[in-house]
Amino acid sequence: MSNEAELRRALIETAIAAQREGLNRGTSGNLSVRCGAGFLITPSGMPASEQTPEDIVFMDMDGNASGRCKPSSEWRFHRDLLLARPELNAVLHAHSTFATTLACLGRDIPPFHYMIAAAGGKSIRCAPYATFGSQELSHHALQAMTQRKACLLANHGMLAAETSLKRVLALAVEVETLCEQYCRALQIGDPVILPDAEMERVLEKFKHYGQHASNT
């Protein structure tokens, strides 16, 4: 999907879907998608249900915004992720309940379940705390996202990135589900952690996960 008008509508639809999935409430969270030489990002302080295509902000990779609204205060880690990771096209930030719970504990999520591999590695890291919207937070987020597609942000929430808006929403839902499962397992005892060798096998299988079979 390369048409800017379509991308603006899809961005709003995905932001609304993120709220429907319980990832965000009110004006929390933000979403971006690569567009031409820059990216489109949701506006600051506006509920997804009230946004129109004209409210979506275009930003270039130098951080210059154009449009009638201010961009999300978190535009820096959106811009920096898209710059650093050309294979990724969409970024979603959420304050979902269980991801934020673990983030407030500063916990990495170990491989207690094989679906941790959906986030790109053997664990989901928790980035150190920094003030929201700051370049320091963006730096911490990029470090935590090294060879990953999702991370937690300490005392803040969750960050996910994928190749498309559809895929980043699905990944964020999966990460929140894993966070809920990990929280519940911790209430009962110490979760069994899968060994590195098993996670290596799972990560190899995930290279082809969800792909259609060839007709040839």
GUSE-147450 format. One record per residue (C-alpha): x, y, z; residue number from 0. Coordinates in pm, whole numbers, m for minus. Layout:
+--------+--------+--------+-------+
:     xx :     yy :     zz : kolke :
+--------+--------+--------+-------+
:      X :      Y :      Z :   NUM :
...
+--------+--------+--------+-------+
***
This chain:
+--------+--------+--------+-------+
:     xx :     yy :     zz : kolke :
+--------+--------+--------+-------+
:      0 :      0 :      0 :     0 :
:    180 :    309 :   m123 :     1 :
:   m101 :    562 :   m177 :     2 :
:    m71 :    827 :     95 :     3 :
:   m446 :    876 :    127 :     4 :
:   m493 :    502 :    176 :     5 :
:   m211 :    493 :    431 :     6 :
:   m371 :    775 :    630 :     7 :
:   m700 :    586 :    648 :     8 :
:   m527 :    258 :    730 :     9 :
:   m330 :    424 :   1009 :    10 :
:   m651 :    546 :   1175 :    11 :
:   m823 :    210 :   1127 :    12 :
:   m527 :     33 :   1288 :    13 :
:   m517 :    280 :   1579 :    14 :
:   m889 :    217 :   1639 :    15 :
:   m832 :   m159 :   1617 :    16 :
:   m552 :   m128 :   1876 :    17 :
:   m800 :     30 :   2116 :    18 :
:  m1058 :   m238 :   2038 :    19 :
:   m796 :   m502 :   2122 :    20 :
:   m734 :   m332 :   2457 :    21 :
:   m383 :   m215 :   2372 :    22 :
:   m459 :    153 :   2431 :    23 :
:   m725 :    364 :   2601 :    24 :
:   m813 :    729 :   2559 :    25 :
:   m527 :    919 :   2401 :    26 :
:   m249 :    680 :   2506 :    27 :
:    m24 :    514 :   2251 :    28 :
:     75 :    606 :   1896 :    29 :
:    129 :    452 :   1555 :    30 :
:    332 :    525 :   1243 :    31 :
:    383 :    389 :    892 :    32 :
:    655 :    452 :    636 :    33 :
:    543 :    681 :    353 :    34 :
:    774 :    783 :     69 :    35 :
:   1086 :    952 :    204 :    36 :
:    931 :    994 :    550 :    37 :
:    649 :    854 :    758 :    38 :
:    295 :    921 :    872 :    39 :
:    224 :    932 :   1246 :    40 :
:    m83 :    975 :   1463 :    41 :
:   m136 :   1321 :   1615 :    42 :
:    m62 :   1420 :   1973 :    43 :
:   m337 :   1401 :   2235 :    44 :
:   m624 :   1294 :   2009 :    45 :
:   m833 :    976 :   2056 :    46 :
:   m811 :    742 :   1758 :    47 :
:  m1189 :    746 :   1714 :    48 :
:  m1182 :   1123 :   1658 :    49 :
:   m897 :   1131 :   1406 :    50 :
:   m953 :   1211 :   1039 :    51 :
:   m705 :   1154 :    754 :    52 :
:   m623 :   1526 :    764 :    53 :
:   m518 :   1497 :   1130 :    54 :
:   m246 :   1244 :   1049 :    55 :
:     97 :   1411 :   1044 :    56 :
:    365 :   1359 :    778 :    57 :
:    724 :   1380 :    901 :    58 :
:   1050 :   1363 :    713 :    59 :
:   1350 :   1177 :    849 :    60 :
:   1501 :   1503 :    977 :    61 :
:   1209 :   1539 :   1218 :    62 :
:   1022 :   1811 :   1030 :    63 :
:    643 :   1781 :   1055 :    64 :
:    375 :   1901 :    814 :    65 :
:      3 :   1912 :    873 :    66 :
:   m253 :   2083 :   1091 :    67 :
:   m179 :   1878 :   1404 :    68 :
:    128 :   1818 :   1617 :    69 :
:    282 :   1472 :   1583 :    70 :
:    284 :   1229 :   1873 :    71 :
:    537 :   1330 :   2136 :    72 :
:    704 :    991 :   2077 :    73 :
:    788 :   1061 :   1712 :    74 :
:   1161 :   1024 :   1781 :    75 :
:   1161 :    649 :   1838 :    76 :
:    927 :    602 :   1541 :    77 :
:   1165 :    799 :   1317 :    78 :
:   1479 :    638 :   1457 :    79 :
:   1343 :    283 :   1423 :    80 :
:   1235 :    339 :   1064 :    81 :
:   1575 :    488 :    984 :    82 :
:   1773 :    211 :   1154 :    83 :
:   1559 :    m79 :   1031 :    84 :
:   1474 :    m46 :    660 :    85 :
:   1300 :   m385 :    666 :    86 :
:   1035 :   m247 :    904 :    87 :
:    753 :    m20 :    785 :    88 :
:    515 :     24 :   1080 :    89 :
:    569 :    106 :   1449 :    90 :
:    314 :     73 :   1730 :    91 :
:    353 :    202 :   2086 :    92 :
:    102 :     96 :   2352 :    93 :
:     34 :    133 :   2722 :    94 :
:   m140 :   m206 :   2741 :    95 :
:   m208 :   m336 :   3091 :    96 :
:     11 :   m644 :   3122 :    97 :
:    304 :   m516 :   2915 :    98 :
:    305 :   m199 :   3123 :    99 :
:    282 :   m401 :   3445 :   100 :
:    601 :   m589 :   3358 :   101 :
:    763 :   m270 :   3228 :   102 :
:    700 :   m106 :   3566 :   103 :
:    894 :   m392 :   3724 :   104 :
:   1177 :   m344 :   3473 :   105 :
:   1149 :   m709 :   3371 :   106 :
:   1276 :   m872 :   3054 :   107 :
:   1046 :  m1154 :   2943 :   108 :
:   1240 :  m1482 :   2920 :   109 :
:   1145 :  m1771 :   2688 :   110 :
:    877 :  m1915 :   2916 :   111 :
:    674 :  m1985 :   2598 :   112 :
:    797 :  m2055 :   2248 :   113 :
:    585 :  m1770 :   2104 :   114 :
:    842 :  m1528 :   2249 :   115 :
:   1013 :  m1595 :   1915 :   116 :
:    738 :  m1395 :   1741 :   117 :
:    917 :  m1083 :   1869 :   118 :
:   1234 :  m1186 :   1687 :   119 :
:   1457 :  m1338 :   1954 :   120 :
:   1495 :  m1556 :   2263 :   121 :
:   1355 :  m1290 :   2496 :   122 :
:   1166 :   m963 :   2498 :   123 :
:   1392 :   m700 :   2649 :   124 :
:   1289 :   m412 :   2875 :   125 :
:   1460 :    m85 :   2782 :   126 :
:   1581 :    139 :   3068 :   127 :
:   1358 :    429 :   3172 :   128 :
:   1388 :    774 :   3016 :   129 :
:   1144 :   1065 :   2994 :   130 :
:    873 :   1015 :   2733 :   131 :
:    939 :   1182 :   2400 :   132 :
:   1311 :   1221 :   2468 :   133 :
:   1602 :   1127 :   2246 :   134 :
:   1739 :    929 :   2540 :   135 :
:   1426 :    711 :   2538 :   136 :
:   1464 :    656 :   2165 :   137 :
:   1825 :    548 :   2216 :   138 :
:   1724 :    298 :   2487 :   139 :
:   1440 :    167 :   2271 :   140 :
:   1664 :    109 :   1970 :   141 :
:   1914 :    m78 :   2187 :   142 :
:   1639 :   m302 :   2325 :   143 :
:   1507 :   m361 :   1971 :   144 :
:   1842 :   m486 :   1838 :   145 :
:   1759 :   m809 :   1650 :   146 :
:   1405 :   m780 :   1789 :   147 :
:   1066 :   m661 :   1669 :   148 :
:    924 :   m574 :   2012 :   149 :
:   1040 :   m456 :   2353 :   150 :
:    910 :   m313 :   2677 :   151 :
:    989 :     42 :   2789 :   152 :
:   1054 :     64 :   3163 :   153 :
:    777 :    236 :   3362 :   154 :
:    604 :    313 :   3034 :   155 :
:    468 :     45 :   2800 :   156 :
:    539 :   m159 :   2488 :   157 :
:    694 :    m95 :   2148 :   158 :
:    650 :   m313 :   1838 :   159 :
:    758 :   m282 :   1476 :   160 :
:    679 :   m489 :   1168 :   161 :
:    663 :   m486 :    790 :   162 :
:    303 :   m359 :    774 :   163 :
:     27 :   m206 :    985 :   164 :
:   m162 :   m535 :    988 :   165 :
:    141 :   m729 :   1106 :   166 :
:    246 :   m477 :   1373 :   167 :
:   m103 :   m485 :   1525 :   168 :
:    m96 :   m866 :   1533 :   169 :
:    250 :   m862 :   1692 :   170 :
:    147 :   m612 :   1959 :   171 :
:   m158 :   m826 :   2046 :   172 :
:     68 :  m1133 :   2071 :   173 :
:    317 :   m951 :   2297 :   174 :
:     39 :   m831 :   2526 :   175 :
:    m98 :  m1188 :   2542 :   176 :
:    248 :  m1320 :   2634 :   177 :
:    281 :  m1052 :   2902 :   178 :
:    m53 :  m1155 :   3051 :   179 :
:     47 :  m1522 :   3050 :   180 :
:    382 :  m1443 :   3211 :   181 :
:    218 :  m1229 :   3482 :   182 :
:    m28 :  m1508 :   3561 :   183 :
:    242 :  m1775 :   3565 :   184 :
:    448 :  m1566 :   3808 :   185 :
:    149 :  m1553 :   4043 :   186 :
:    159 :  m1932 :   4074 :   187 :
:    532 :  m1999 :   4078 :   188 :
:    849 :  m1987 :   3871 :   189 :
:    777 :  m2047 :   3502 :   190 :
:    983 :  m2317 :   3330 :   191 :
:   1222 :  m2146 :   3087 :   192 :
:   1290 :  m2307 :   2750 :   193 :
:   1659 :  m2379 :   2680 :   194 :
:   1858 :  m2186 :   2421 :   195 :
:   1878 :  m2487 :   2189 :   196 :
:   1500 :  m2514 :   2172 :   197 :
:   1458 :  m2143 :   2109 :   198 :
:   1714 :  m2167 :   1827 :   199 :
:   1496 :  m2437 :   1667 :   200 :
:   1183 :  m2228 :   1715 :   201 :
:   1346 :  m1916 :   1569 :   202 :
:   1450 :  m2115 :   1264 :   203 :
:   1092 :  m2240 :   1218 :   204 :
:    962 :  m1885 :   1261 :   205 :
:   1156 :  m1774 :    952 :   206 :
:    882 :  m1945 :    751 :   207 :
:    595 :  m1905 :    998 :   208 :
:    272 :  m1786 :    835 :   209 :
:    408 :  m1800 :    481 :   210 :
:    197 :  m1954 :    206 :   211 :
:    314 :  m2276 :     48 :   212 :
:    464 :  m2247 :   m299 :   213 :
:    251 :  m2363 :   m590 :   214 :
:    557 :  m2491 :   m773 :   215 :
+--------+--------+--------+-------+
***
